């Protein structure tokens, strides 16, 4: 699993992000405090506090570089491989 911090501070960014991650056949979780939601759920994303960066967990061992390239515009900090 790979974890990065992303910023989704506008409605347009949220819509574009969901479109980008739904292209991949892997699971993505957004973590904000004690809340964990599916990153492919636009309604779930809007239930989070988007005023600050949130953690994105990518549940994939292969193709991670391709995924990171696709979501590069949203990444504010590349954390670690978990």
C-alpha positions in Angstrom: 0.0 0.0 0.0 1.2 3.5 -0.8 0.1 6.6 1.1 0.2 10.2 -0.1 -1.3 13.5 1.1 -3.6 15.2 -1.4 -5.4 18.5 -1.7 -9.0 18.7 -3.0 -9.8 22.3 -2.2 -12.4 22.9 -5.0 -15.4 21.3 -6.5 -13.7 21.0 -9.9 -10.7 19.3 -8.3 -12.9 16.8 -6.6 -14.7 15.9 -9.8 -11.5 15.6 -11.8 -9.9 13.5 -9.0 -12.8 11.0 -8.9 -12.7 10.8 -12.7 -8.9 10.0 -12.6 -9.1 7.4 -9.8 -12.1 5.5 -11.3 -9.9 4.7 -14.3 -7.9 2.3 -12.2 -9.1 -1.2 -11.0 -7.8 -0.8 -7.4 -9.1 0.4 -4.1 -8.4 3.9 -2.8 -9.3 5.2 0.6 -9.3 8.8 1.8 -8.6 9.2 5.5 -9.4 12.4 7.4 -9.2 12.0 11.2 -11.2 9.0 12.1 -13.2 8.9 8.9 -12.2 6.6 6.1 -14.2 6.8 2.8 -13.9 5.3 -0.7 -12.0 7.8 -2.8 -14.2 6.9 -5.8 -17.3 8.2 -4.0 -17.9 11.8 -4.9 -20.6 12.1 -2.1 -18.2 10.6 0.4 -15.5 13.0 -0.5 -17.8 16.0 0.1 -18.6 14.7 3.6 -14.9 15.3 4.5 -13.2 18.5 5.6 -11.5 19.6 2.4 -10.0 22.8 3.7 -6.8 20.9 4.6 -4.8 18.1 2.9 -6.1 14.5 3.4 -4.4 11.1 3.3 -5.0 8.9 0.2 -4.2 5.2 0.7 -3.6 3.3 -2.6 -4.2 -0.4 -2.1 -2.1 -1.7 -5.0 1.3 -3.3 -5.3 1.7 -2.9 -9.0 1.1 0.0 -11.3 1.6 2.5 -8.4 3.9 4.7 -10.5 1.2 5.0 -13.2 -1.4 5.9 -10.5 0.9 8.5 -9.0 1.4 10.1 -12.4 -2.3 10.3 -12.9 -3.0 11.9 -9.6 0.2 14.1 -9.5 -1.8 17.4 -9.7 -3.5 16.7 -6.4 -0.5 15.4 -4.4 1.0 17.8 -1.8 3.2 15.2 -0.1 4.4 11.7 -0.9 4.5 9.8 2.4 5.5 6.3 2.5 4.9 2.7 1.4 2.9 0.9 4.0 
